[in-house]
Amino acid sequence: MNKLIYIKDTNSGHKQEARDFAASLINKLREYQLEKEVRVVHVADIGVYNCGLALRILPNDYLYKNVSFADVARIVEKSLIKGERIEELASDRPSKQLRIVLRNCGAIDPENIEEYIAVGGYQALALALEKGPDYVIEEMKTSGLRGRGGAGFFTWMKWNISRAVEAERKYIICNGDEGDPGAYMDRSVLEGDPHSVIEGMLIGGFTAGATKGFFYIRAEYPLAIARIQKAIDLAYEYGLLGKDILGSGFSFDAEVRLGAGAFVCGEETALIASIEGKRGYPRPRPPYPSVKGLWGRPTIINNVETLANVPYVLYHGGKRFASIGTGTSKGTKVFALTGKVTNSGLIEVPMGISIREIVFEIGGGVLNDKKIKAVQTGGPSGGIIPAQFFETGVDYENLQKLGSIMGSGGMIVMDEDDCVVDIAKFFLGFCVDESCGKCSPCRIGSTQMLHILEKISTGRGIKEDLTTLRTIAHAMQKASLCGLGQTAANPVLSTLRYFEEEYLMHIEKRICPSGKCKAMVNYIIDQEVCKRCNLCMRRCPVGAIVGDKERGFIILKDKCIKCGECFEVCKFGTINRH
C-alpha cells in the first residue's frame, strides 16, 4: 500500500457528503487503475476544523480543506499521480491529534504481516535482540513511557523488577479485558494493528527473560480475538514466534486466553487467577505479579496500548517519544470520546492537551448546542470534571488533582440535561454489579452508598446523607482489597466536590434540575399554549391524562408514572417538566 487518503466524516453537517465524496474518489481511482495502490479511510479527525469537507493525503501529507466533488479529478491527477500539492485547497493548520498507538490502524491490512513489515514492523524487535536487554531498559527509561491501563506505573521499572528476579520461568500478559462502559481503545488496536502488540510483547518478554505470553481478551470481542490469533499464527509462520527467533537464541510462545467479561478481571491479580482457571478474585499485594504472579512465577502485565507503544519507542528512540507530552507524562493517549459530543470516536492526542481542545476542537463541541456541564474520565473508577477546569492539560497528575484518573482512556461528555446524582448512581451501580464480593469494604460499602443515592434521587434524602456518603467512600478507598473498591467511590466524591448544590436541591427542594430523576419530576400542561391535539393523551401508557378538545387536558398526578412520554411526544412545548 503506497498511498493513503484520510477523509474526515464525523461532522454531522458533512457526514453524507463525505461518504458520497469517497465513492466518487474511489470511482476515479478505478478509472486510473489506482484502486490497489491507494486506500481511502474515513477518520474522526485530520487536524482541520469547521471548514467543510476535509482530507489528508499520505505519504506526502497534503492537508486539504473545503474540498468539493469538482476537485476529485485534480486531486487524483495532480496530488496522487504527480505528487504535487494543490495550493488553493491546502491547509497548514496542525492537527490536534498525533497517531503513535494508532499509527497503522486503517493504513495497513491487519491480517497481512507483510504490510506490517513494510512499514517497519518487527524492526524494533530485531534491534532489541541485537542490542540486548540493557539497551531496551535504557531506551524505555529515556522514553518515560508509563502504563496506559490506568495506574501509570513506569513500564521500564516493571520490566526491570521482573528481570532481576531469578526464576525457572517467567511470563508476560497483555491485558485486553477493557471493561469500562463506553471504552473501546484496546479493542480497536487489537483489530487494527495486532502485530504491534505482539511485537511489544516480544520485546518486553525478551527484556525481562519471559518465554511465554498470554493475550487475555474478553470473549465479547470476537473480531479482536480472530485478528490477534491470525497475527500469532502468521508470526509463527514467519519465524517471529517460536524457537530461536531471528537466529538470536531467544524463544517465545504466545497464546490467547478468553475472559468472560468480568470487570474485576481487569485487575491484574484477578486476571491472573482467571488465566489459571480459578474464579477472578483479586489477592492482597505484595507480592506483586512482577515478582510472584502467574502460577507463582514472575509475570509482567501490560495493557494493549502500552505494548503498542513499545515498538515505536525502540524504532524511533526513547528521546523522540519523550519529546512528546509533559514533564511527567510522555507520549500520547488514546481516548474513546463519547457522550453528548458532536464528533464521537477514537482519538489519539499528545499528553498535556487541554480538555477544552479535545471536546470543542476535536470533538466539535456539544450536541444540539446544549450547555456543557462536565467530562468524565477513567470509567467507573474515574471522576467528573466540571467545565471550569477544561483548560487543564490532560496528564496523570493533573487529572488526579481534580479527583479523577486517566484510566484506560474513556472520556464521556455531559451536558446540562445530565444529572450528577443520576450519573454517580449509574457508575456506582455498575461497580456494585461487578464487585467480586470478596472484601467487605467494597461489597457492603458500595451497596450502602448506592442505597443512599437512590434515596436522594427519589426525594427521600436528608442532608446528613452527604456526610455518610463521604465517610463510606473514604473507608472504601483505604480498606478495599483491590483497585475496583478503592476507586468505586470516585464518581460520587467528585460530584460531591464540584456539584454539592445539586445534591442539596434534590434533598432540600426535592427538585432534579435536569429532570432525570423521575420520582422528583412533575409534568404540567400549559393550558395557554396547548393546541389540544390530544397526542399526549393517546401516548400516555396509564391513562393519566384526561380531558377533551373542548375543555383541554390535565395530568392526574396520583396516576402519572412519570415516564416522560407526554413530554417527548409534544410538538408545541406545551408540557412543562418541574
SULFEN-V378978 format. One record per residue. N is the residue number from 1. RES is the residue in one small letter. PHI is phi in degrees with one decimal (NA if undefined). Layout:
# SULFEN-V378978
N | RES | PHI
N | RES | PHI
This chain:
# SULFEN-V378978
1 | m | NA
2 | n | -92.3
3 | k | -129.0
4 | l | -141.5
5 | i | -121.1
6 | y | -92.7
7 | i | -116.4
8 | k | -78.9
9 | d | -134.3
10 | t | -92.0
11 | n | -67.6
12 | s | -57.7
13 | g | -77.7
14 | h | -128.4
15 | k | -61.7
16 | q | -67.9
17 | e | -59.6
18 | a | -65.8
19 | r | -64.5
20 | d | -65.7
21 | f | -62.6
22 | a | -60.9
23 | a | -63.0
24 | s | -63.7
25 | l | -65.4
26 | i | -63.5
27 | n | -62.5
28 | k | -67.3
29 | l | -63.2
30 | r | -65.1
31 | e | -59.9
32 | y | -96.7
33 | q | 56.5
34 | l | -110.6
35 | e | -63.0
36 | k | -89.5
37 | e | -99.2
38 | v | -124.3
39 | r | -109.4
40 | v | -104.8
41 | v | -129.4
42 | h | -87.8
43 | v | -133.8
44 | a | -80.9
45 | d | -153.9
46 | i | -128.6
47 | g | 104.1
48 | v | -123.7
49 | y | -136.1
50 | n | 52.6
51 | c | -142.3
52 | g | 73.0
53 | l | -69.4
54 | a | -133.0
55 | l | -150.4
56 | r | -129.4
57 | i | -113.6
58 | l | -114.2
59 | p | -88.1
60 | n | -71.6
61 | d | 60.5
62 | y | -83.2
63 | l | -113.5
64 | y | -116.1
65 | k | -129.4
66 | n | 51.4
67 | v | -79.6
68 | s | -125.0
69 | f | -63.0
70 | a | -67.5
71 | d | -90.7
72 | v | -56.9
73 | a | -61.7
74 | r | -73.0
75 | i | -63.9
76 | v | -67.3
77 | e | -71.2
78 | k | -89.3
79 | s | -82.8
80 | l | -85.9
81 | i | -83.5
82 | k | -90.6
83 | g | 73.1
84 | e | -104.2
85 | r | -87.5
86 | i | -92.7
87 | e | -62.1
88 | e | -70.9
89 | l | -99.3
90 | a | -70.2
91 | s | -130.8
92 | d | -101.1
93 | r | -66.7
94 | p | -69.3
95 | s | -74.0
96 | k | -77.0
97 | q | -97.0
98 | l | -144.5
99 | r | -94.9
100 | i | -114.6
101 | v | -63.8
102 | l | -94.0
103 | r | -57.3
104 | n | -106.3
105 | c | -66.6
106 | g | 87.9
107 | a | -98.0
108 | i | -131.9
109 | d | -78.1
110 | p | -65.8
111 | e | -100.1
112 | n | -119.4
113 | i | -66.7
114 | e | -68.5
115 | e | -67.4
116 | y | -65.4
117 | i | -64.4
118 | a | -65.0
119 | v | -100.3
120 | g | 98.7
121 | g | -63.0
122 | y | 68.7
123 | q | -71.1
124 | a | -65.3
125 | l | -63.1
126 | a | -60.6
127 | l | -65.6
128 | a | -63.2
129 | l | -64.8
130 | e | -75.0
131 | k | -84.7
132 | g | 99.0
133 | p | -59.4
134 | d | -60.2
135 | y | -62.4
136 | v | -61.0
137 | i | -59.6
138 | e | -66.2
139 | e | -66.7
140 | m | -66.8
141 | k | -65.2
142 | t | -62.7
143 | s | -66.8
144 | g | 74.3
145 | l | -62.2
146 | r | -113.7
147 | g | -58.0
148 | r | -92.5
149 | g | -82.8
150 | g | 137.7
151 | a | -75.1
152 | g | 74.1
153 | f | -73.4
154 | f | -62.0
155 | t | -63.2
156 | w | -61.5
157 | m | -68.5
158 | k | -61.8
159 | w | -64.5
160 | n | -66.2
161 | i | -63.2
162 | s | -65.6
163 | r | -61.0
164 | a | -78.4
165 | v | -85.3
166 | e | -78.7
167 | a | -156.6
168 | e | -66.5
169 | r | -148.4
170 | k | -130.4
171 | y | -129.3
172 | i | -134.7
173 | i | -121.9
174 | c | -96.4
175 | n | -84.9
176 | g | -113.5
177 | d | -72.1
178 | e | 44.8
179 | g | -104.6
180 | d | -65.6
181 | p | -59.3
182 | g | 81.8
183 | a | -99.8
184 | y | -149.0
185 | m | -69.3
186 | d | -63.5
187 | r | -57.2
188 | s | -65.5
189 | v | -69.1
190 | l | -62.8
191 | e | -77.3
192 | g | -96.7
193 | d | -153.5
194 | p | -63.2
195 | h | -67.6
196 | s | -64.8
197 | v | -72.5
198 | i | -62.3
199 | e | -63.1
200 | g | -61.4
201 | m | -65.8
202 | l | -60.9
203 | i | -65.6
204 | g | -63.6
205 | g | -64.4
206 | f | -61.7
207 | t | -65.4
208 | a | -90.0
209 | g | 90.5
210 | a | -82.1
211 | t | -120.5
212 | k | -144.1
213 | g | -126.4
214 | f | -124.4
215 | f | -98.8
216 | y | -94.0
217 | i | -127.4
218 | r | -66.7
219 | a | -65.5
220 | e | -73.5
221 | y | -111.5
222 | p | -61.8
223 | l | -68.9
224 | a | -60.9
225 | i | -62.7
226 | a | -63.2
227 | r | -68.0
228 | i | -69.2
229 | q | -66.7
230 | k | -64.9
231 | a | -63.9
232 | i | -62.8
233 | d | -59.9
234 | l | -67.4
235 | a | -63.2
236 | y | -63.5
237 | e | -62.3
238 | y | -92.4
239 | g | 75.2
240 | l | -98.1
241 | l | -134.5
242 | g | 108.2
243 | k | -84.6
244 | d | 47.4
245 | i | -65.5
246 | l | 53.3
247 | g | 67.9
248 | s | -91.3
249 | g | 89.5
250 | f | -86.6
251 | s | -117.1
252 | f | -154.7
253 | d | -118.9
254 | a | -139.9
255 | e | -150.3
256 | v | -102.3
257 | r | -121.3
258 | l | -96.7
259 | g | -98.5
260 | a | -87.4
261 | g | 96.0
262 | a | -81.3
263 | f | -59.6
264 | v | -65.4
265 | c | -74.9
266 | g | -74.0
267 | e | -74.7
268 | e | -60.9
269 | t | -74.1
270 | a | -69.2
271 | l | -60.5
272 | i | -61.2
273 | a | -60.1
274 | s | -64.6
275 | i | -63.2
276 | e | -73.6
277 | g | 90.4
278 | k | -100.0
279 | r | -67.2
280 | g | -75.2
281 | y | -98.8
282 | p | -74.2
283 | r | -128.2
284 | p | -64.5
285 | r | -128.0
286 | p | -70.8
287 | p | -72.2
288 | y | -83.1
289 | p | -54.8
290 | s | -59.4
291 | v | -104.2
292 | k | -143.8
293 | g | -125.7
294 | l | -61.5
295 | w | 50.8
296 | g | 77.7
297 | r | -102.9
298 | p | -57.0
299 | t | -139.7
300 | i | -90.0
301 | i | -124.2
302 | n | -125.9
303 | n | -84.6
304 | v | -57.0
305 | e | -63.3
306 | t | -60.0
307 | l | -65.6
308 | a | -67.2
309 | n | -74.6
310 | v | -59.2
311 | p | -59.2
312 | y | -62.5
313 | v | -59.6
314 | l | -72.9
315 | y | -66.9
316 | h | -100.9
317 | g | 97.9
318 | g | -61.9
319 | k | -66.2
320 | r | -65.4
321 | f | -63.2
322 | a | -68.7
323 | s | -74.7
324 | i | -102.8
325 | g | 100.2
326 | t | -111.0
327 | g | -62.0
328 | t | -108.7
329 | s | -129.8
330 | k | -94.7
331 | g | 83.3
332 | t | -118.0
333 | k | -137.2
334 | v | -90.9
335 | f | -123.7
336 | a | -96.3
337 | l | -86.9
338 | t | -136.5
339 | g | 92.0
340 | k | -86.9
341 | v | -124.0
342 | t | -63.9
343 | n | -108.3
344 | s | -81.2
345 | g | 153.5
346 | l | -88.6
347 | i | -129.5
348 | e | -132.5
349 | v | -130.2
350 | p | -66.2
351 | m | -57.0
352 | g | 100.5
353 | i | -63.1
354 | s | -80.1
355 | i | -61.5
356 | r | -60.2
357 | e | -63.3
358 | i | -64.4
359 | v | -73.1
360 | f | -95.9
361 | e | -94.3
362 | i | -82.1
363 | g | -79.3
364 | g | 77.8
365 | g | 87.8
366 | v | -85.8
367 | l | -61.2
368 | n | 57.9
369 | d | 56.4
370 | k | -75.7
371 | k | -80.4
372 | i | -74.3
373 | k | -111.6
374 | a | -166.5
375 | v | -128.0
376 | q | -108.9
377 | t | -119.7
378 | g | 88.9
379 | g | 66.9
380 | p | -61.1
381 | s | -92.1
382 | g | -95.8
383 | g | -128.4
384 | i | -102.4
385 | i | -105.6
386 | p | -74.5
387 | a | -61.3
388 | q | -68.0
389 | f | -108.5
390 | f | -73.8
391 | e | -81.3
392 | t | -65.1
393 | g | -75.2
394 | v | -82.0
395 | d | -151.7
396 | y | -58.7
397 | e | -70.2
398 | n | -62.2
399 | l | -65.9
400 | q | -64.5
401 | k | -61.9
402 | l | -84.5
403 | g | 88.8
404 | s | -124.5
405 | i | -142.8
406 | m | -68.1
407 | g | 62.2
408 | s | -81.1
409 | g | 130.9
410 | g | -78.3
411 | m | -142.2
412 | i | -111.8
413 | v | -90.8
414 | m | -122.3
415 | d | -112.2
416 | e | -62.8
417 | d | -85.5
418 | d | -91.5
419 | c | -105.7
420 | v | -66.8
421 | v | -65.5
422 | d | -65.3
423 | i | -63.6
424 | a | -60.5
425 | k | -65.6
426 | f | -62.3
427 | f | -68.4
428 | l | -67.3
429 | g | -61.3
430 | f | -60.7
431 | c | -66.2
432 | v | -62.2
433 | d | -65.4
434 | e | -94.8
435 | s | -62.2
436 | c | -75.0
437 | g | 82.3
438 | k | -70.7
439 | c | -110.4
440 | s | -65.1
441 | p | -55.3
442 | c | -77.3
443 | r | -60.9
444 | i | -84.5
445 | g | -60.7
446 | s | -65.7
447 | t | -65.4
448 | q | -64.6
449 | m | -62.1
450 | l | -63.9
451 | h | -62.2
452 | i | -66.0
453 | l | -63.4
454 | e | -66.2
455 | k | -59.4
456 | i | -62.9
457 | s | -74.5
458 | t | -108.7
459 | g | 80.3
460 | r | -111.2
461 | g | -76.9
462 | i | -125.2
463 | k | -60.5
464 | e | -65.0
465 | d | -61.3
466 | l | -67.4
467 | t | -65.0
468 | t | -62.9
469 | l | -58.9
470 | r | -64.4
471 | t | -62.4
472 | i | -64.6
473 | a | -60.6
474 | h | -66.5
475 | a | -65.4
476 | m | -64.5
477 | q | -61.1
478 | k | -85.3
479 | a | -111.2
480 | s | -67.9
481 | l | -71.7
482 | c | -130.9
483 | g | -62.9
484 | l | -61.0
485 | g | -69.4
486 | q | -67.3
487 | t | -114.7
488 | a | -59.7
489 | a | -85.0
490 | n | -56.2
491 | p | -60.7
492 | v | -69.3
493 | l | -63.4
494 | s | -70.5
495 | t | -70.5
496 | l | -65.4
497 | r | -68.0
498 | y | -106.3
499 | f | -130.3
500 | e | -60.5
501 | e | -62.1
502 | e | -71.9
503 | y | -60.6
504 | l | -65.8
505 | m | -64.4
506 | h | -65.5
507 | i | -82.6
508 | e | -86.9
509 | k | -102.9
510 | r | 56.5
511 | i | -126.0
512 | c | -105.9
513 | p | -55.0
514 | s | -90.9
515 | g | 76.5
516 | k | -81.9
517 | c | -84.6
518 | k | -58.1
519 | a | -64.3
520 | m | -105.8
521 | v | -103.6
522 | n | -117.8
523 | y | -106.5
524 | i | -131.1
525 | i | -88.2
526 | d | -79.4
527 | q | -64.6
528 | e | -73.8
529 | v | -97.5
530 | c | -56.6
531 | k | -91.0
532 | r | 58.3
533 | c | -82.7
534 | n | 61.7
535 | l | -63.8
536 | c | -64.2
537 | m | -64.6
538 | r | -68.0
539 | r | -82.2
540 | c | -58.5
541 | p | -76.8
542 | v | -122.2
543 | g | 67.1
544 | a | -83.1
545 | i | -106.7
546 | v | -126.9
547 | g | 132.8
548 | d | -152.1
549 | k | -70.7
550 | e | -78.3
551 | r | -96.4
552 | g | 96.0
553 | f | -127.3
554 | i | -133.5
555 | i | -105.2
556 | l | -79.5
557 | k | -61.1
558 | d | -71.9
559 | k | -105.4
560 | c | -66.3
561 | i | -96.4
562 | k | 59.9
563 | c | -78.2
564 | g | 84.1
565 | e | -61.6
566 | c | -64.5
567 | f | -63.8
568 | e | -71.8
569 | v | -84.9
570 | c | -67.9
571 | k | -93.4
572 | f | -116.3
573 | g | 65.0
574 | t | -76.0
575 | i | -94.2
576 | n | -96.4
577 | r | -113.3
578 | h | -119.5
